[in-house]
């Protein structure tokens, strides 16, 4: 069994390889804690700034960030209206009214940053 930096080089392929593995583990952990899977394709989707109606950048599926369900393409906001599954929660848990956010329109899919 090796010890020290010579052990890392021999056993794990060098310091750079160990750093890459650690970064990969940290990235996976970050996504696990800060994203939700797209219900259509499974890609990791992270909420940017705006409302809880988001669009997967991989498959363009509309989804609710709160409950993770796919939304209607013809009327995705019905999910957040009275009687909908996430009634009155369009902005729950999001950053609202931060100056330029007022300029965002409700029907534009480019208002959100999606990380995959």
Protein Blocks (a to p, Z undefined) as FASTA:
>chain_A
ZZhjklmmmmnopjklmmmmmmmmmmmmmmmmmcccdfklopacddfeddfbdcdfklop
acdfklopacdfklmmlmmmghiakgoilmgoiaehehjlmmpcfkbcklpccdZZ
